[in-house]
Amino acid sequence: MGQLETTLRDPENPVTVRELFDCGVHFGHQTRRWNPKMRPYIYGARQGIHIIDLDQTVALAQRATRFVADIVGRGGNVLFVGTKRQAQEIIRTEAQRAQMFYVTNRWLGGTLTNFRTMKGGLERLRSLERMREDGTYEQLLKKETVQLEKERARLEKYVGGMKGMPGVPQAMFIIDPAQETIAVQEARKLGVPIIAITDTNCDPSLVDFVIPGNDDAIRSIRLITGMIADACIQGALRRRDGGRERSQDRETPVVYAGRR
């Protein structure tokens, strides 16, 4: 096992109650702001704040990371979504680390349900990037260059995190489904499984893989998002190693016959 594998969280045991507690994952919203559908995931209340049952968070996090590792292990992609200020940099960093895709600014309507149009925007972005790199900008008037650069910057802001995404993703990881309502609606319409940090003000019935937890605290967001990114990487490693084994099977079928 290489150094990378030893530093990744195991999808079968991704997190402990102590880690969750230390990162404040147990702090929900004010009791008056709760969604009653979250009742099964709430341990109690303290000083007007709901306290999330971290034993359930551990079990459900394990279920989520197993799913993510399996999806990626079979060649699937995960789209990371988090547009609230404190989530943006974490989502971007962790998605890039996992070599996955992300949205950190406003979710554009039709991102999934009208992916053909979205793909056109991505192609336009790639075209503008090539123009900037190959010297085309230098052959244009300054006014034209400024306009093209503004267009490129806007496309990069809103769709840059999806460059290279071949189509609708096989799963979506969301920070705060109560805020990302359009993303949730589009994923559900297309049958894309949703994994989400689900705080006490959210509707868990809209999420396929609920991870009950604090979706506002930076440490909580970083811990859980990193856990999902690790699961993506573990899945990719399994796929890589599985491909090696299948190649070896073809070369030495007797030795590897039992692995088929």
N, C-alpha and C positions, 0 to 999 in steps of 0.2 A: 504493500500500500504506500502510495506516495505521500509527500508532505501535505498536498492539497486535501486529500481525502481525510487525513487525520485531524484537520482543523474544521471540518464541516460537521454540522449537527446531523445526527442520525435521524432519518424520517420516522424510524420506529420508536425513538425516544427523544423528541426534539427539544424538550424544555422541562424544567422542574418548577414546582410551586414556589420554591425560594427565589428562583430567577424572576419569575413573574411578579412576586411580591416586591422584590427589591426595585423593580422598574415601575411600580405603581399601576400595574395592569388591573388590579382589583378595584380601583376607584371608578365608579360609574358617574352618571349625571345626578343632578338634584332629583330628589324623589318626586317632586311635582312635575318633572319633565320626562318621566319614564313612559315607555311603551309597555302596557300590560302583557304583551306577548313575550316579553323578556323575563317574566316572572320565574320560569323554571331555572334560569341561569343566575339568579340573584340569591346571595347568601343571607343578606339582611340590609339594614340601614344604620348609618352612624352620622349623627349631626346633620341630618337632612340630605345625606349622600348615599346612594345605593352602593352596596359592596358586592362585587361579582364573585361567584363561587369559583375559585381558582382550580379546585380539583376537576371541575368540569372543563375549564379552559385547557388544562393539561391533556385530558382525554380527547377533546375535540381538536386540539392542535395536532395531536398524533394522527387522527383520522384525516385531517386536511393535508398534512405533509406526506402521508402515504399516497394520497390521491395525486398530489402534484408530482411527486417523484415518478409515479406510474405513468402519468400523462406525458411527461417529458421523456421518460424512458422509451416510450413508444413513438417518439418523434414529434410530439405535440409542442405547441407554444403557449406561453402564459402571458397575458397582458396585465401589467401592473398599473393600477389607477389610484391616484391620490392628488387632488387639486387643492386641498386646504394648505395654507401656508406652511405649517409645521411638518407636513408630510412630503412636500415637493422634493426637497433635496435627498431625503432618505429613499423615496421611491426611485428617483433617477439613479442614484448610486447603486442601490441593490439590484435593480433590474439590469443595469449595465454589467454588474459583476456576474450575474447569472446568464448574461448574453440573451436576455429576453427584451421585451418591448414595453413601453410605458407611455402614460399620459399624465402630465403634471400641471397643465394649465386647463383652461375651460374645455370641458368635453363638448366637441362639436356634434350636434345632432346628425345622425346618419353615419357616424364613425363606423358602426358595424352593419346597420341595416341598409346602408347605401354605400357599401365598401367599394363599389366600382368607382364612384365619384371620389371617395377618399384616396383610392389608388392613383387617380389622376393627379391629385394634389401632391402625392409622394413622388410621382414621376416628374412633375414640374419642379419640385425641390431639387431632385437629383440633377435635372437639366441646368438649373441656375448654379448649382455647386460646380458643375463641370465648366460652365462659362467663366466662373470666377477663377478656377484653377488653370484653365488652358489659355488665359490671356485675352479672351473675348471682351471682357470688361474694358480692357485698355484701348480697344478699337472703337468704343462707343463714346458719345458725348457724355460729359459729366452728369448732366441732368438725367439721361437715360440710365446711367450706372446707378445713380442714387435711387431711382424708382425701382430698378431690379433688385437692389440690395434690400430695400424696404420690404419688397415682396418675399425675398428669400428669408429674411429675419422673421417675418410673420409666419410663414410656413414652418420654419424651424421651431418656432415657439409652440405651435399648436399640434403639429403632426411629426416633428422631427424624431420623437421617441419611437415612432412606428416604422422608421426607415428599414426596409428589408423584410417587413412582415408579409408573408406570401398570401395571406388571406385572413378570414375570420379566425381568431385564436381558439384553441381547444379548451381554454379555461381563462378566467379573469380573477385577479386578486385585487380587492378594493379596500381602501381605508375609508370608513364611514359611509355605508350604503344609504344612510338617511340623507346625506348631502349629494351623493352621486346618483340621483334618481334617474336621470336619463340613461346613464351607462347601465344601470340595473335593468331598466325597462328593455333596452335593446338586447342585452345579453339574454334575458328571459325569453324574449320574442324569438330569438334564434336558437334557443336551447343550449347556450354556452354556460357551463357550470360556473357558479360564483363562489369564491372563497372570500370571506370578509372578516375584518375586525369589527365586531358587532357590539356597540355600546348599549347601555340600558335605554336609550331613546330610540333605538332602531327596531325595525320589524324583521325578526329572524325568519319569518315564513317566506321572505323574498330571497333568502340566501341558501345555497345548497350545502355549503360547508361553513357553519357558524364557528367563529373563534371569539367567544365572549371576552371583551376586554376594553380597556381605556383607549379610545381612538383620538384623544387630544394630546396626551403627554408624549413628548418627543422620545423619551426612553422606552415607553411602551411600544410606540410605532416602530422604532428602530429594532427592538428585540424581535417582534413578530414578523416584520417584513424581512429581516435577515434570516429568520427561520425558514420562510417560504423560499427565499433566494437559494439557501443551502439545499433545500429539497429539489429545486430545479437543477442545481449543479450535480447533485447525487444522481438524479434521473439521467442527466446527460452522460455521466460517467458510466452508468449501467449500460446505456445504449452503446457507448463506445466499446466497452469491454465485451458486451454481447456480440457486437459485430465482429470483434476479433475472434471470439470463440466460434462463431458461425463460419468464418473464413477458415479457421483451423479444422473445423468439422469436415469441410469439403476436401481439405488436403489430406487429413488422416481420419477417415470415417470410422475406423475400427476403434481407435483410441477414444474418440469423443462421441461415440454412438449413444452413450448413456445420457448425454446432456440435451438431446433433442426433445 
